[in-house]
Amino acid sequence: MIRPETAQETAFRAEVRSWFEANLQQHLRNLTFRPAPKESMAWYGALYENGWIAPHWPKSFGGMGASAEEQVILFEESARIGAPDIPTQGLNHIGPLLMKLGTPRQQAFHLPRILSGEGVWCQGYSEPGSGSDLASVQTRGEVRGGEIVINGQKIWTTWGHHANWMYALVRAIPGEKKKNGITFVLLDMNTKGITRRPIRTIAGDDEFCEVFFDDVAVPLSNVVGEVDQGWRVATSLLDEERIRIGTPLLPLRALARLRAVMKHNGLSNDREWQRRLARSEIAVETVTAAYFQCLERFETGNAAGGESSYLKILATEVTQDIVDLVQEAAGPLRAVKVPSAGSDARVDFSEMYLQSRRLSIYGGSNEIQRSILAAQVLGLQGARR
Ligand SMILES: Cc1cc2nc3c(=O)[nH]c(=O)nc-3n(C[C@H](O)[C@H](O)[C@H](O)COP(=O)(O)OP(=O)(O)OC[C@H]3O[C@@H](n4cnc5c(N)ncnc54)[C@H](O)[C@@H]3O)c2cc1C
């Protein structure tokens, strides 16, 4: 941290640091992979009990109502101690969306469950033939009486085999590629007719899966917005998703890793590596500044368009650049992969590199984000998602 801090912020940082030290279990610290929800939920529960699980949620919905500065302090202290990833589809994506566009009933049912961790969510957007071109989703959602009956397939569903709820995009008339025929629906993953098949990733874990729907009947009260009018809902959620991917947390974690690997390989006092570390620290501060600016623009209603895309590109590419440095600092050890990373003494060199490849793909690839900027900011013809 190289920003000036108020006395109040310094006191908050001290409180966070000592609480994290006292409450984060050793075996969950400094993991280079995303632990499965069943492993990380103990930490999730501890944050919930302490009132810190949703810093960015307003107090009126049970969140912490934290300022942007307090949020960043939490990210910095999380990275410092090596806190694990927790499931965020509820906290960062569907929760904020329901606050904006959900019915009072949907809010009252789901928001408290997201906070407590009882509701673990996954995202059912992508399909085998529909990723960047999201408006081409073909999973069918046919209204029959008071229900919407779903048939089709989703893919790349992060934690789909651990989640008990999914938000998904379906359409009434298959074969169409129109944005106005899409419905945004909330699905209980224990509904009859849902099959999940895990997919193994390049890093060797199975954090995402394919999900198949065979006559899955969902009450119409689970539609967010109107039937056939879900595109606006879907893209509003993507804005939230990209802002949360764009927090300084990811690059801060990579920075902590760079320091650990430099120490492990005796590079901490090397002038050239100190210079590289300093440049990385400045790059992370740039992400933090962009995050502050983005939040302020959204909160004051001054978002000009493209903010979340810019932030997503910046945070993920700064992270990947630092992870590339981690690999370089690792030298010949860069291919080494141990079963579980943890302390400085037991550094898993390759895991973070493999995990970092996804950053420029998920949440809409960075090429697509650049097309959004080209269209919305520069006024050029481009792809939008
Ligand atoms: C780790 C991870 C987790 C994910 N989790 C989820 C999840 O939970 N739920 C979910 O629904 N999806 C999830 N996804 C899927 C993700 O949203 C898609 O992978 C992404 O949108 C890209 O779609 P695609 O894979 O079909 O690639 P494609 O759309 O086929 O794109 C392939 C390549 O072509 C480029 N490209 C495509 N169209 C254009 C264009 N018009 N202009 C320029 N370049 C273009 C892309 O940038 C990309 O490099 C996840 C992906 C990853 C990697």
The ligand as an SDF file (V2000), in Angstrom:
LIG
                    3D

 53 58  0  0  0  0  0  0  0  0999 V2000
  -12.2900  -20.3340  -15.6770 C   0  0  0  0  0  0  0  0  0  0  0  0
  -13.5520  -20.0450  -16.4230 C   0  0  0  0  0  0  0  0  0  0  0  0
  -14.7370  -20.0030  -15.7160 C   0  0  0  0  0  0  0  0  0  0  0  0
  -15.9270  -19.7740  -16.4040 C   0  0  0  0  0  0  0  0  0  0  0  0
  -17.1040  -19.8050  -15.6770 N   0  0  0  0  0  0  0  0  0  0  0  0
  -18.2740  -19.6410  -16.3380 C   0  0  0  0  0  0  0  0  0  0  0  0
  -19.5010  -19.7570  -15.6080 C   0  0  0  0  0  0  0  0  0  0  0  0
  -19.5170  -19.9710  -14.3960 O   0  0  0  0  0  0  0  0  0  0  0  0
  -20.6420  -19.6510  -16.3050 N   0  0  0  0  0  0  0  0  0  0  0  0
  -20.6770  -19.3930  -17.6500 C   0  0  0  0  0  0  0  0  0  0  0  0
  -21.7470  -19.2590  -18.1910 O   0  0  0  0  0  0  0  0  0  0  0  0
  -19.5230  -19.2970  -18.3670 N   0  0  0  0  0  0  0  0  0  0  0  0
  -18.3300  -19.4170  -17.7290 C   0  0  0  0  0  0  0  0  0  0  0  0
  -17.1490  -19.3440  -18.4280 N   0  0  0  0  0  0  0  0  0  0  0  0
  -17.2080  -19.2010  -19.8890 C   0  0  0  0  0  0  0  0  0  0  0  0
  -16.7480  -17.8550  -20.4260 C   0  0  0  0  0  0  0  0  0  0  0  0
  -17.6920  -16.8380  -20.1800 O   0  0  0  0  0  0  0  0  0  0  0  0
  -16.4900  -18.0510  -21.9320 C   0  0  0  0  0  0  0  0  0  0  0  0
  -15.4190  -18.9620  -22.0470 O   0  0  0  0  0  0  0  0  0  0  0  0
  -16.1480  -16.7610  -22.6300 C   0  0  0  0  0  0  0  0  0  0  0  0
  -17.2610  -15.8990  -22.6830 O   0  0  0  0  0  0  0  0  0  0  0  0
  -15.6390  -17.0230  -24.0700 C   0  0  0  0  0  0  0  0  0  0  0  0
  -16.5480  -17.8270  -24.7480 O   0  0  0  0  0  0  0  0  0  0  0  0
  -16.0710  -19.1630  -25.5080 P   0  0  0  0  0  0  0  0  0  0  0  0
  -15.2540  -19.9680  -24.5480 O   0  0  0  0  0  0  0  0  0  0  0  0
  -17.2620  -19.8010  -26.0970 O   0  0  0  0  0  0  0  0  0  0  0  0
  -15.0700  -18.6710  -26.6210 O   0  0  0  0  0  0  0  0  0  0  0  0
  -15.4560  -18.1090  -28.0610 P   0  0  0  0  0  0  0  0  0  0  0  0
  -16.6120  -17.1730  -27.9510 O   0  0  0  0  0  0  0  0  0  0  0  0
  -15.5790  -19.2520  -28.9980 O   0  0  0  0  0  0  0  0  0  0  0  0
  -14.1620  -17.2650  -28.4070 O   0  0  0  0  0  0  0  0  0  0  0  0
  -12.9300  -17.8960  -28.7820 C   0  0  0  0  0  0  0  0  0  0  0  0
  -11.8940  -16.8100  -28.9980 C   0  0  0  0  0  0  0  0  0  0  0  0
  -12.3240  -15.9330  -30.0520 O   0  0  0  0  0  0  0  0  0  0  0  0
  -12.3890  -14.5930  -29.6000 C   0  0  0  0  0  0  0  0  0  0  0  0
  -13.5620  -13.9360  -30.1740 N   0  0  0  0  0  0  0  0  0  0  0  0
  -14.8310  -14.4370  -30.2650 C   0  0  0  0  0  0  0  0  0  0  0  0
  -15.6550  -13.5370  -30.8400 N   0  0  0  0  0  0  0  0  0  0  0  0
  -14.8930  -12.4440  -31.1050 C   0  0  0  0  0  0  0  0  0  0  0  0
  -15.1660  -11.1550  -31.6780 C   0  0  0  0  0  0  0  0  0  0  0  0
  -16.4040  -10.8380  -32.0900 N   0  0  0  0  0  0  0  0  0  0  0  0
  -14.1600  -10.2740  -31.7780 N   0  0  0  0  0  0  0  0  0  0  0  0
  -12.9000  -10.5800  -31.3510 C   0  0  0  0  0  0  0  0  0  0  0  0
  -12.5720  -11.7810  -30.8230 N   0  0  0  0  0  0  0  0  0  0  0  0
  -13.5550  -12.6970  -30.6660 C   0  0  0  0  0  0  0  0  0  0  0  0
  -12.5270  -14.6820  -28.0870 C   0  0  0  0  0  0  0  0  0  0  0  0
  -12.0050  -13.5250  -27.4570 O   0  0  0  0  0  0  0  0  0  0  0  0
  -11.6960  -15.9170  -27.7790 C   0  0  0  0  0  0  0  0  0  0  0  0
  -10.3370  -15.5660  -27.6700 O   0  0  0  0  0  0  0  0  0  0  0  0
  -15.9380  -19.5460  -17.7890 C   0  0  0  0  0  0  0  0  0  0  0  0
  -14.7210  -19.5630  -18.4920 C   0  0  0  0  0  0  0  0  0  0  0  0
  -13.5480  -19.8060  -17.8170 C   0  0  0  0  0  0  0  0  0  0  0  0
  -12.2460  -19.8130  -18.5820 C   0  0  0  0  0  0  0  0  0  0  0  0
  1  2  1  0
  2  3  1  0
  2 52  2  0
  3  4  2  0
  4  5  1  0
  4 50  1  0
  5  6  2  0
  6  7  1  0
  6 13  1  0
  7  8  2  0
  7  9  1  0
  9 10  1  0
 10 11  2  0
 10 12  1  0
 12 13  2  0
 13 14  1  0
 14 15  1  0
 14 50  1  0
 15 16  1  0
 16 17  1  0
 16 18  1  0
 18 19  1  0
 18 20  1  0
 20 21  1  0
 20 22  1  0
 22 23  1  0
 23 24  1  0
 24 25  2  0
 24 26  1  0
 24 27  1  0
 27 28  1  0
 28 29  2  0
 28 30  1  0
 28 31  1  0
 31 32  1  0
 32 33  1  0
 33 34  1  0
 33 48  1  0
 34 35  1  0
 35 36  1  0
 35 46  1  0
 36 37  1  0
 36 45  1  0
 37 38  2  0
 38 39  1  0
 39 40  1  0
 39 45  2  0
 40 41  1  0
 40 42  2  0
 42 43  1  0
 43 44  2  0
 44 45  1  0
 46 47  1  0
 46 48  1  0
 48 49  1  0
 50 51  2  0
 51 52  1  0
 52 53  1  0
M  END
$$$$
